[in-house]
Amino acid sequence: MNSELISEELYSVGRVVVDKSLHTQSGDEAFYTFFGNDVTYSIRRTIDDEDYPRLMECIEKVSVGEVRRTVIRMKGISGEYRWILAAVRFFGAGEAEPLYSITFSDVLSLEPLAYSRESKAAEYRNVLSLISDLAFEYSFETKRIRIYMFECFREIVLLDEELEKWRSDAIESGYILTRYIETFNALCRDIRSGVYRFDYELETSMFTEGKNRETCLFRGITRYDMPDVKKVSGIISVVNSRSKVKDVNLALEANKDSLSGLLNKRAVTSFTQEMLAEKPAYNVNLVILDIDDFTDINNGFGHLFGDEVIYKVASIIRSAIGSRGIAGRISGSGFLIALENIRDEEELRGILRAIRTNTEFAFADRSEKLRLTCSMGVATYPVDSESYDELFMQADKALYIAKEKGQNRYVIYDINKHGPVEKDMENKIAFLSGKGEASEKLGFVSGLAENLVLGRIPDISVLLEQVRSQFGIDDICVFSGSDMGLMLSCGNAASRNAAYLLENNYTDRFSGDGIFVIDNVNELEGRDDNAFEKLAEQNIGGAVQYLMTDDSIIKGMISFCYVGRFKKWSVADINYFAVIGRTISALLKKQAYI
């Protein structure tokens, strides 16, 4: 027999109603088929003694409208124990004591079935995210109605309150036109009564809080999840009363960003604040994402292509976060993502890495001149703060650090590593820049320029050591001559020559400013195996290399190195090394070393 069919058959072990002593009141066919006559009076003898307390704890603690689950070992008609998922629900009061409904599922058959159903659910969520209708549900247990829309494969709840309160508030607020009040009351009665099918058309401004009136068609159905458990589900469409065709749903439009298809700034901010206001027992990660150099993309490739980039990045975000969070566009090239209940930092990094990598390769086949990247900053509730405003500022600082360190990366905020955010909470101002380190480097480079202008020529060996110390690198190597032999160095690199510079068109990798950046030496593997082998032998992990030329003739190279470690170079440091490299090159020429 097909294994998938076996899983489907084993998945449901049946359903039983018991009292608090586990005496059987009633059961379905699947229940008796699996357990046999052993459960005619009680299910106790089928439960492993070690697991029995867990099931009793669920029964004792379950409340009305709640489902409590546990995994226990149970013995079926075959005499073998199997791991069973028991879902306990309060059934109601019997003649003597409360009754409980327990649904049993075979754990071993859950995994393949879960994968199959999750795949199908993902397809449905994808389609529902494109539909311009709202959905609603009514629970007979809680007497509450939920109205929601789909975004990023998950439900975004717009309203969740008692049905009667929703009805009375809508009428009292004037959101229902007078001639439609009786229709609205009838709609609420049918929902409350669980009418099998119903549909009502009425004109209302409840979804735009009185700003715009829409003709809405409410269509619903009452379904039974189990014989004793029913729920009302339906959709709310905006229709044109005359032509009876669908119109734009202003409730959706008020929450959507038209360009990206994600939530707009107001909506994503509001939903995230509401999420944090509930003080969840799990972590919430706030991620601020910005497309790197987006202004240059607009200027270089046109605003139509820029719009395509926004939509593509939004699609990447939506796909990566799935049902684990919400996302919205908060600025021209900026997005806010709120991730809920992420298991650990490894899972968080996996999501961020997927967004970063897929963005980098999104348009790789469109133009060699385009390198699309994004940077992200992350702050975590409640680890970093419980305040939305403070978390946003912390994520913003982490984003600033990611940009400053060279873009195309994510930084997870750590107060011990990155320091507190200097802020003015009253005015919502955060001072993000790490002024100390940046000022020191700028002061060093400007001081070097001032000394040269004043005729104070530094000793090159001393200058190399000063640069190495100021920028926290491991070595600076200067190569020259026909074999690119080592002329000068400081630090602890094992370099002897850079002959690879003159092979395999290696110099084509340098920019117009004479700079080639190696964030990780492994980037060269498969692209220039000779250079990779030489640098790996020298234990060079990363480098910024400056090409020394004279009238387009290659005279040598200066390599600012990390030894035995990788670290992405910041844009600021790369620019500083371009200035310092040119200065060292000029000094060597002046002193006739090259």
C-alpha angles and dihedrals in degrees: 000000000000110000091223090057090049090054091051091051096046096043095081112052090175142257131274137183114218138170124237091277090055093249110157115248099169140339139186127246094264090054095055092040091057100039103029123196094334090086100046091107105012140002093213097097092056093059123088110246093234092054098042094089091057093056091046090051090056091050093049095047104037114110134196112294093013132110119208120194135196137163118239139165114250132181117230132196089284091064093239123120117236131185107256130190108222117199111194122200129176105251102186142268118312126198094279108012143356120296128219132205114217123189115199125207129181108244097207092058093047098079101061090039091049092052091049094047094043090054091051092044090052089055091051092047090051091054094043090053088062096049117097095216130104121227130216138194133190123202118208090201099054097025088225131133122214122199116191146154132215123252130156090003093300141089118267106200115219097175136011116171144115112299094233092051091049090051096048095042092051092052096042092049091054093242091131118065112238094245090055099047094096090047090051091048089051090051091053091047092053091048092048092046095046097237108193096236131001141160130188132180119206141153115245144154095202094113093054094040093247097313101106132015118227131185102234129193113209113199121179146167133196112228133186116224088183131358091269100032120074135168137184117233130178150140134248116217127185110227137181105245095215103043095027090224126129119273130194111291103233091196088062094039090054090058103036132084104226096211102046099028089228126110116293123244096267094049099044091046092049095047092047092049090050090049092054093041088065088064095227118211091230135063122277117199118208111205123189111196126189128184107237118244092353092160089059090050091053092046095043102040104021134258094272089060089044088057089051090052091053092051093046094050089048089053090050091051092047092050095045098050097039110171093339096092151341130265138194142173112253103173142004094291100002131103134185119213125187113196119195130209097350106182099230143327091280091061090045092052090048091057093045092046091052091052093047096046096044090049091051092054098035095102100018091124096048104066137355088214094060121083108176115195139156136208127213137196122197135198125178134221124248096001096066100022143329093223119094093212093051093045090051091052091048092050088047090054091049088051090051090053091049090052093045092050093057109287126251093084144086128238123201109210116246117176092206092053102033102028128232122307111255102225149167101212094185092060095031091239123147124188102215109171121101091228098180102063095036092050092050093053093045090048091051094051094043090047090053090052091048092052092051092050090050091050096251101140112196125222104258095222091051091046092053091052092048091052092047091052096042095051098038096237128144104230146356117209126190117200128187144152133063092301095039091239123181111274103169136002142163129193127029110305118136093219119144102165143349100219089147087074090076096044136079093010089288092158089063086075092068120097125234087268090059094252131133117181122206110187092173124011089220087073088077095056109111091009100065108358093176094057090041091053094049095047093044090051088054090049091239107161099179138353146180106218125199119201114220112211139169116201089341091307113126110240101169147301138260116211121197101199147196110206120211094350142075126227131158113244118237120238089238093053092048090053091048091051090052089057094042092046092053090047093051090046091053092048092051091050092048090052091045095241091129 
